[in-house]
Amino acid sequence: MPETTPSGRRPATPARPTIRTVAEHAGVSKSLVSLVLRGSEQVRPEKRQAVLDAMRELGYRPNAAARSLSEQRTRTVGVLLNDLRNPWFVDLLDGLNSLLHANGLQMLMADGRLNRRVGQGLTRPFLDLQVDGLVVVGTLPDEAALGAAAERIPVVVAGAREPELPRVDVVANDDERGARLATEHLIRLGHRTIAHVAGYGAVGELRRRSFEATMRDHGLADGTLVEPSDMTEEGGYRAAVRLLGGPRRPTAVFAVNDIASVGVLSAAEGLGLRVPQDLSVVGYDNTSLARLRHLWLTTVDNASHDVGRRAAQCLLDRFTEPDLPGRVHLAAPALEVRGTTAAPGGRARGT
């Protein structure tokens, strides 16, 4: 039974504190409380502290909806991922969210792959929710939709190299340099017949071209093998089966990403090949998969956390200067040598 007073009436629910009650409690004006809530630097420290103390004592919480209406902002950022299943996105999202959160912004995420499967527009749900900006993570096919969204809100592309659109910043890894690091590592170990499990889109193209150019630069064009994949574990497995079962079996494989590398490792095991004694394998992305002890994959760290933070900063810059020309920012990769690479025949490992 609900609690009642002696008169039989329910006790009155305490009124929710408002800006007015906070101002009265702190002995300041309502406008000063509003300045504190907006993080204005015009408020003297002692006044700010008085307002914060009053808010804590009264249990005051800002009304997010009302604040959004007054600022004509929702303080939300849409994040559209190419595929939520890819573990590479975790570190990038961590870097992205850390800076957005520090600036009072919340992320709303959607899976672009799922949206395409159900026939839903890639950007329409975010525009309907009136997000303040959009970060596109990974390679997405609908350039027209992104261009239309960029006409209405700030848009940043992270972790991909396309599309390049007016007033859209692109923040990514230096894929050409990363692929060169991976290929030269295998060449220094003594490998002369090296295969590349390739990907798609601008990122896949950049990594493939850099692999082929590096092999040519070292006089190894005749030992260059390329097999396409869809950048999934299954795609990596199928590409590796074709390569390892062919007439010119490579002694090393450089895969377009870590997920495809897992497929390569599975194919090698199924064919009775030992890694790294019979086959060296290098991935790309330095995801959590690469750091699993039973895989311990040599891979290229693509500075995904830094890419995420840079993408967030680009978006914040566009909030204040929306008409800036589109810029391309590249983060420097690094090679992480682990247990899946060795000299042909499994001799002493190089760096």
C-alpha positions as CSV (number, residue, x, y, z in Angstrom):
1,M,0.0,0.0,0.0
2,P,1.3,3.5,-0.8
3,E,2.4,5.5,2.3
4,T,-0.2,8.1,3.4
5,T,-0.3,11.0,5.8
6,P,-2.6,10.9,9.0
7,S,-5.2,12.7,6.9
8,G,-5.2,9.9,4.4
9,R,-3.5,11.8,1.6
10,R,-0.2,10.8,0.0
11,P,2.8,13.0,1.0
12,A,3.7,15.6,-1.6
13,T,6.5,14.6,-3.9
14,P,9.5,16.9,-3.4
15,A,9.7,19.4,-6.3
16,R,12.5,18.8,-8.7
17,P,15.2,21.4,-8.3
18,T,15.4,24.0,-11.1
19,I,17.9,26.6,-12.1
20,R,15.9,29.1,-10.1
21,T,16.2,27.0,-6.9
22,V,19.9,26.5,-7.5
23,A,20.4,30.2,-8.0
24,E,18.5,31.0,-4.8
25,H,20.5,28.4,-2.8
26,A,23.8,29.7,-4.1
27,G,22.8,33.4,-3.8
28,V,23.5,34.1,-7.5
29,S,21.4,35.0,-10.6
30,K,19.8,32.4,-12.9
31,S,22.0,33.7,-15.7
32,L,25.1,32.9,-13.8
33,V,23.9,29.4,-13.2
34,S,23.4,29.0,-16.9
35,L,26.9,30.2,-17.6
36,V,28.3,27.6,-15.2
37,L,26.3,24.9,-16.9
38,R,27.7,25.9,-20.3
39,G,31.2,25.8,-18.9
40,S,31.8,29.5,-19.5
41,E,35.2,30.9,-18.4
42,Q,33.5,34.3,-17.5
43,V,32.5,33.0,-14.1
44,R,34.7,33.7,-11.1
45,P,36.0,30.5,-9.4
46,E,34.3,31.2,-6.1
47,K,30.9,31.8,-7.8
48,R,31.4,28.6,-9.9
49,Q,32.1,26.6,-6.7
50,A,29.0,28.0,-5.0
51,V,26.8,27.0,-7.9
52,L,28.4,23.5,-8.1
53,D,27.9,23.1,-4.3
54,A,24.3,24.1,-4.5
55,M,23.7,21.7,-7.4
56,R,25.2,18.8,-5.4
57,E,23.3,19.6,-2.2
58,L,19.9,20.0,-4.0
59,G,20.5,17.0,-6.3
60,Y,20.1,19.1,-9.4
61,R,20.6,17.5,-12.8
62,P,20.5,19.6,-16.0
63,N,17.6,18.9,-18.3
64,A,19.3,17.6,-21.4
65,A,16.3,18.1,-23.6
66,A,15.7,21.7,-22.5
67,R,19.4,22.4,-22.8
68,S,19.4,21.0,-26.4
69,L,16.5,23.2,-27.3
70,S,18.1,26.3,-25.9
71,E,21.4,25.7,-27.7
72,Q,19.8,24.3,-30.8
73,R,22.0,21.3,-30.5
74,T,21.5,17.7,-29.4
75,R,25.1,17.2,-28.2
76,T,25.2,13.9,-29.9
77,V,27.5,12.6,-32.7
78,G,26.4,9.8,-35.0
79,V,29.1,7.1,-35.6
80,L,28.4,4.9,-38.7
81,L,30.6,1.8,-38.8
82,N,31.3,-0.3,-41.8
83,D,30.9,-3.5,-39.9
84,L,30.5,-3.8,-36.1
85,R,32.1,-7.3,-36.2
86,N,35.6,-5.9,-36.9
87,P,37.7,-5.7,-33.7
88,W,39.9,-3.1,-35.3
89,F,37.2,-0.5,-34.5
90,V,37.5,-0.9,-30.7
91,D,40.7,1.1,-30.2
92,L,39.6,3.7,-32.8
93,L,36.2,4.2,-31.0
94,D,38.0,4.5,-27.7
95,G,40.1,7.3,-29.0
96,L,37.1,9.0,-30.6
97,N,34.9,8.7,-27.6
98,S,37.4,9.9,-25.1
99,L,37.7,13.3,-26.8
100,L,34.0,13.6,-27.6
101,H,33.0,12.8,-24.0
102,A,35.5,15.3,-22.7
103,N,33.7,17.9,-24.7
104,G,30.2,17.0,-23.5
105,L,29.2,14.9,-26.6
106,Q,27.6,11.5,-26.7
107,M,28.0,8.9,-29.4
108,L,25.1,7.2,-31.2
109,M,26.3,4.2,-33.2
110,A,24.9,2.2,-36.2
111,D,26.2,-0.7,-38.3
112,G,26.4,0.3,-41.9
113,R,26.5,-3.3,-43.0
114,L,23.2,-4.1,-41.2
115,N,21.6,-0.9,-42.5
116,R,22.4,-2.0,-46.1
117,R,21.0,-5.5,-45.5
118,V,17.7,-4.2,-44.3
119,G,17.5,-1.5,-47.0
120,Q,17.8,1.4,-44.6
121,G,19.6,4.6,-45.6
122,L,23.1,4.9,-44.2
123,T,22.8,8.5,-43.0
124,R,19.0,9.1,-42.8
125,P,18.5,7.8,-39.2
126,F,21.2,10.1,-37.9
127,L,19.8,13.1,-39.8
128,D,16.3,12.3,-38.4
129,L,17.8,12.3,-34.9
130,Q,19.3,15.7,-35.6
131,V,22.8,14.7,-34.5
132,D,25.4,17.6,-34.4
133,G,27.9,15.7,-36.6
134,L,28.7,12.4,-38.2
135,V,31.9,10.2,-38.1
136,V,32.0,7.5,-40.7
137,V,34.3,4.6,-39.6
138,G,35.7,2.3,-42.4
139,T,34.9,2.1,-46.1
140,L,31.3,2.7,-47.0
141,P,29.9,2.5,-50.5
142,D,27.4,5.3,-50.6
143,E,29.3,8.4,-51.5
144,A,26.2,10.3,-52.5
145,A,24.6,9.9,-49.1
146,L,27.7,11.1,-47.3
147,G,28.0,14.1,-49.6
148,A,24.3,15.0,-49.0
149,A,24.8,14.6,-45.2
150,A,27.9,16.9,-45.3
151,E,25.7,19.6,-46.8
152,R,23.7,19.6,-43.5
153,I,26.1,18.6,-40.7
154,P,29.9,18.3,-40.2
155,V,31.1,14.9,-41.5
156,V,34.5,13.2,-40.8
157,V,35.7,9.9,-42.3
158,A,37.9,7.8,-40.0
159,G,40.0,4.7,-40.8
160,A,39.4,4.9,-44.6
161,R,40.7,6.9,-47.5
162,E,37.5,7.5,-49.4
163,P,35.4,9.3,-50.3
164,E,37.2,12.6,-50.6
165,L,34.4,15.2,-50.6
166,P,34.3,19.0,-50.1
167,R,34.3,20.0,-46.4
168,V,34.8,16.3,-45.3
169,D,38.0,15.5,-43.4
170,V,39.6,12.1,-43.8
171,V,41.7,10.7,-40.9
172,A,43.4,7.4,-41.5
173,N,46.6,5.3,-41.2
174,D,49.4,5.7,-43.7
175,D,48.6,2.5,-45.5
176,E,51.4,2.7,-48.0
177,R,54.0,3.0,-45.4
178,G,52.5,0.3,-43.2
179,A,52.4,-2.2,-46.1
180,R,56.1,-1.4,-46.9
181,L,57.0,-2.0,-43.3
182,A,55.4,-5.5,-43.4
183,T,56.8,-6.4,-46.7
184,E,60.4,-5.3,-46.0
185,H,60.3,-7.2,-42.7
186,L,59.6,-10.4,-44.6
187,I,62.3,-9.6,-47.2
188,R,64.9,-8.9,-44.5
189,L,64.1,-12.3,-43.0
190,G,65.1,-13.9,-46.3
191,H,61.8,-14.6,-48.0
192,R,61.8,-14.3,-51.7
193,T,58.4,-15.7,-52.7
194,I,55.8,-13.6,-50.8
195,A,52.0,-13.5,-51.3
196,H,49.6,-10.8,-50.4
197,V,46.0,-11.6,-49.4
198,A,44.5,-8.3,-50.8
199,G,41.4,-6.4,-49.8
200,Y,39.0,-3.9,-51.4
201,G,38.4,-0.2,-51.5
202,A,41.0,2.5,-51.4
203,V,42.7,1.0,-48.3
204,G,43.0,-2.4,-49.9
205,E,44.3,-0.8,-53.1
206,L,46.9,1.2,-51.3
207,R,48.2,-1.7,-49.3
208,R,48.3,-4.0,-52.4
209,R,50.1,-1.4,-54.5
210,S,52.7,-0.7,-51.8
211,F,53.3,-4.4,-51.4
212,E,53.9,-4.8,-55.1
213,A,56.1,-1.7,-55.3
214,T,58.2,-2.8,-52.4
215,M,58.8,-6.2,-54.0
216,R,59.8,-4.6,-57.3
217,D,62.1,-2.2,-55.4
218,H,64.0,-5.2,-54.0
219,G,64.1,-7.0,-57.3
220,L,61.5,-9.6,-56.3
221,A,58.8,-8.9,-58.9
222,D,59.0,-12.6,-60.0
223,G,58.3,-13.7,-56.4
224,T,55.2,-11.6,-56.0
225,L,51.8,-13.3,-55.6
226,V,48.5,-11.5,-55.0
227,E,45.1,-13.2,-54.1
228,P,42.0,-11.1,-53.6
229,S,39.8,-11.5,-50.5
230,D,36.8,-9.8,-48.9
231,M,38.9,-8.9,-45.7
232,T,37.0,-11.5,-43.6
233,E,38.4,-14.6,-41.8
234,E,36.6,-16.8,-44.3
235,G,37.9,-14.7,-47.2
236,G,41.4,-15.0,-45.9
237,Y,41.1,-18.7,-45.5
238,R,39.9,-19.3,-49.1
239,A,42.6,-17.0,-50.5
240,A,45.3,-18.8,-48.5
241,V,44.0,-22.3,-49.7
242,R,44.4,-21.1,-53.3
243,L,47.8,-19.7,-52.7
244,L,49.2,-22.6,-50.6
245,G,47.8,-25.2,-52.9
246,G,49.1,-23.6,-56.0
247,P,52.2,-24.5,-58.1
248,R,54.3,-21.6,-56.5
249,R,53.7,-21.9,-52.8
250,P,54.9,-18.8,-51.0
251,T,57.1,-19.0,-47.9
252,A,55.4,-15.9,-46.4
253,V,52.0,-14.2,-46.6
254,F,51.2,-10.6,-45.8
255,A,47.4,-10.2,-45.3
256,V,45.4,-7.0,-45.7
257,N,44.2,-7.2,-42.1
258,D,44.3,-9.3,-38.9
259,I,41.0,-10.9,-39.5
260,A,42.1,-12.3,-42.9
261,S,45.4,-13.4,-41.2
262,V,43.4,-15.6,-38.9
263,G,42.0,-17.3,-42.0
264,V,45.5,-17.7,-43.4
265,L,46.7,-19.3,-40.2
266,S,43.7,-21.7,-40.3
267,A,44.4,-22.7,-43.9
268,A,48.1,-23.3,-43.0
269,E,47.1,-25.6,-40.1
270,G,44.6,-27.5,-42.3
271,L,47.3,-28.1,-44.9
272,G,49.8,-29.3,-42.3
273,L,52.1,-26.3,-42.5
274,R,53.8,-25.0,-39.3
275,V,53.9,-21.3,-38.6
276,P,56.5,-19.8,-38.7
277,Q,58.7,-22.7,-39.7
278,D,57.0,-23.5,-43.0
279,L,55.1,-20.2,-43.5
280,S,55.5,-16.7,-42.1
281,V,52.3,-14.6,-41.7
282,V,52.0,-10.8,-41.2
283,G,48.7,-9.1,-40.6
284,Y,47.6,-5.4,-40.4
285,D,45.8,-3.4,-37.7
286,N,47.2,-4.8,-34.4
287,T,43.8,-5.8,-33.1
288,S,43.1,-7.7,-29.9
289,L,43.2,-10.8,-32.0
290,A,46.9,-10.3,-32.9
291,R,47.7,-10.1,-29.2
292,L,46.1,-13.4,-28.3
293,R,48.8,-15.7,-27.0
294,H,47.9,-18.7,-29.1
295,L,48.0,-16.5,-32.3
296,W,50.7,-13.9,-31.3
297,L,50.6,-12.4,-34.8
298,T,53.2,-10.2,-36.3
299,T,51.2,-7.2,-37.6
300,V,51.2,-3.5,-38.4
301,D,50.0,-1.2,-35.7
302,N,47.9,1.4,-37.5
303,A,47.7,3.9,-34.6
304,S,43.9,3.4,-34.4
305,H,43.5,5.2,-31.1
306,D,45.3,8.2,-32.5
307,V,43.1,8.1,-35.6
308,G,40.0,8.2,-33.4
309,R,41.2,11.1,-31.4
310,R,42.2,13.0,-34.5
311,A,38.8,12.3,-36.1
312,A,37.1,13.7,-33.0
313,Q,39.3,16.8,-33.1
314,C,38.5,17.4,-36.8
315,L,34.8,17.2,-35.9
316,L,35.2,19.7,-33.1
317,D,37.1,22.0,-35.5
318,R,34.2,21.8,-38.0
319,F,31.7,22.8,-35.3
320,T,33.4,26.2,-35.1
321,E,34.5,26.4,-38.8
322,P,32.1,24.3,-40.9
323,D,33.3,25.6,-44.3
324,L,37.0,24.5,-43.9
325,P,38.2,22.6,-47.0
326,G,38.5,18.9,-46.6
327,R,41.8,17.7,-45.2
328,V,43.6,14.3,-45.2
329,H,45.4,13.4,-41.9
330,L,47.6,10.3,-41.9
331,A,48.8,8.6,-38.7
332,A,52.2,6.8,-38.7
333,P,52.1,3.0,-38.5
334,A,54.6,0.8,-36.7
335,L,55.5,-2.9,-37.1
336,E,54.8,-5.3,-34.1
337,V,57.0,-8.4,-34.5
338,R,55.6,-11.4,-32.7
339,G,55.6,-15.1,-33.2
340,T,54.3,-15.7,-36.7
341,T,57.4,-14.6,-38.7
342,A,60.8,-16.2,-39.1
343,A,63.4,-16.8,-41.7
344,P,62.5,-19.5,-44.3
345,G,62.8,-22.9,-42.6
346,G,62.3,-21.3,-39.2
347,R,65.8,-20.0,-38.6
348,A,66.5,-17.1,-36.2
349,R,63.9,-14.4,-36.3
350,G,64.7,-10.9,-37.6
351,T,63.1,-7.6,-36.9
